[in-house]
Amino acid sequence: MPSIRELVAAISQREGVEATIVLGRDGLVIDSAGAATLDAERLAAHIPSILTGGDDLGSSASRGPLSTAVIEHPGGVSVVCALSSEAVLLVLATPDAHIASLLYELRRNREQMASLV
């Protein structure tokens, strides 16, 4: 079974992925890989509010807690994937990255990734 570090490295090596961060729901980084110009700690600090908002929306719409959020920006895409009640995955990708295949892999492997954290 791969380690969390190997998981982060594998996702970061996908074409179009600029950074991968595994963090706790408190916004503290567990592990990260990617562009040296990105501040993983600063990025991770924003994720708890996204999770809270997504969970609140899901509750109001009777959809349940947030599983995955895709946020599109002019400069790229942010994917927030709740792995478990304690861990979250943030993937930053370029605008031309193949997001559909990334989302498929994240959904298909969510439980395995959660078991590593």
C-alpha positions in Angstrom: 0.0 0.0 0.0 1.4 3.4 -0.9 2.2 6.1 1.7 0.5 9.5 1.8 3.7 11.0 0.4 3.6 8.6 -2.6 0.0 9.5 -3.2 0.7 13.2 -3.1 3.6 12.7 -5.5 1.6 10.6 -7.9 -1.2 13.2 -8.1 1.3 16.0 -8.5 2.9 14.3 -11.5 -0.4 14.2 -13.5 -0.3 16.5 -16.5 -1.7 19.9 -15.6 -1.4 19.5 -11.9 0.5 22.3 -10.2 0.2 21.4 -6.6 -1.3 18.8 -4.3 -1.9 19.3 -0.6 -3.3 16.9 2.0 -4.6 18.8 5.0 -6.6 18.3 8.1 -10.1 19.9 8.3 -8.5 22.5 10.6 -6.5 23.8 7.7 -3.1 22.4 8.8 -0.9 20.8 6.1 -0.2 17.1 6.4 1.8 16.8 3.2 2.2 18.7 0.0 4.0 18.7 -3.3 4.1 21.0 -6.3 5.2 24.4 -7.4 7.7 26.0 -5.1 6.0 29.4 -5.7 2.8 28.3 -4.0 2.5 28.6 -0.2 0.9 25.4 0.9 0.2 26.6 4.4 -1.6 29.8 3.2 -3.6 27.8 0.6 -4.6 25.2 3.2 -5.8 27.9 5.6 -8.6 28.8 3.2 -10.1 25.3 2.9 -12.0 25.0 6.2 -14.3 27.8 5.1 -15.0 26.2 1.7 -15.8 22.9 3.5 -18.2 24.7 5.9 -19.9 26.5 3.1 -20.2 23.3 1.0 -21.5 21.3 4.0 -24.1 24.1 4.8 -25.2 24.2 1.2 -25.6 20.4 1.0 -27.5 20.4 4.3 -29.9 23.1 3.1 -30.4 21.3 -0.2 -30.8 17.9 1.4 -27.7 16.7 -0.4 -25.4 15.8 2.6 -21.9 17.0 3.3 -19.5 18.2 0.7 -17.6 15.4 -1.2 -15.9 17.3 -3.9 -15.8 21.0 -5.0 -14.4 22.2 -8.3 -13.7 25.9 -8.3 -12.7 27.5 -11.6 -10.5 30.6 -11.7 -9.2 32.4 -14.8 -5.7 31.1 -13.9 -6.7 27.5 -13.2 -8.9 25.1 -11.3 -9.0 24.2 -7.6 -10.4 20.8 -6.6 -11.3 20.3 -2.9 -12.0 16.6 -2.1 -13.1 15.5 1.4 -11.3 12.3 2.0 -12.7 11.6 5.5 -14.1 13.4 8.5 -10.5 14.4 9.3 -8.6 14.8 6.0 -9.0 16.8 2.8 -7.2 16.9 -0.5 -6.6 20.1 -2.5 -5.4 19.9 -6.1 -4.5 23.0 -8.1 -4.5 22.5 -11.8 -3.8 24.6 -14.9 -6.8 25.8 -17.0 -6.0 23.2 -19.7 -5.7 20.2 -17.3 -7.9 17.2 -17.9 -10.2 17.7 -14.9 -12.8 15.1 -15.8 -10.2 12.3 -15.5 -8.8 13.7 -12.3 -12.3 13.9 -10.8 -13.0 10.3 -11.8 -9.7 9.0 -10.2 -10.4 11.0 -7.0 -13.9 9.6 -6.7 -12.8 6.1 -7.6 -9.9 6.1 -5.1 -11.4 8.2 -2.3 -11.6 5.4 0.3 -8.1 4.1 -0.5 -6.7 7.7 -0.2 -8.6 8.2 3.1 -7.1 5.0 4.6 -3.6 6.5 4.1 -4.3 9.6 6.2 
